[in-house]
Amino acid sequence: SIENERYDKQELRITRPEESEWIDLTAQPCLTCPIANECGIDNPVSPSTCAEFNTWLGEEIELLD
């Protein structure tokens, strides 16, 4: 099972490929995060608990609407 494996990269799935050009991955806060090496799915620091990531993602999603 790959459920418990640790991943070094985060994945953002775009369900509508025609909209992928609107997502600005260069502005993703993970690229400059000083604690990115501590980030992981089952860690206290994770994409689901990161305020900066969630703010960025929310702004990108709003642009798609």
N, C-alpha and C positions, 0 to 999 in steps of 0.2 A: 504494500500500500504506500502511495506517495503522500498520504495525508499528513504524516508526521515529519516529512523531510523539510529541511530548512532551505528556503530559497534566498538567493542573493539579490534577485531582481524582483521588482514589483510588476504586476501585470495589469494593464488597463485594457479591457475588452471593449471594442467599439462594435456595436451590433448593427450599425448602419454605416457601411464603409464609405458611402458618399459624403458623410459628415466628418470623416477622419481628418480632413485638411483643416478643420476648424479647431481642433484640439491643439493647444500650444504646449507641447511637451517640453520645450526649452525653458518654460517658466515653472516647471514642476519643482516644488521646493525640495524634493528629495535629492536633487542634483547638487545642492549646496548645503545640505543639512550637516551640521557638525557631529550629529550622533546617528547618522545613517547606518553605520556599522552595527549599531545595537538594535536596529529595526528588524522586526520579523513578525510573522503571523501570530505566533504564540507568545511573543515577548510583551513586556509592559509597554515598550515603545513599538507601535505598529501603525500601519496606515489607518486602521479604524479608530485609533486613539489620538492621532496626530491632528491638532487644530489647524496647522499650516496646510497640510495636505487636503483636509476636508474643505477649507476655505477655497483653496485653488480649484479643487474639483467642482465645487459648487458654482464658482464663477464660470468655469468652462462649460458646465451643463446649461447654465442660464443663457450663454451665448448660442447654444444649439436650439433653444426654444423659440 
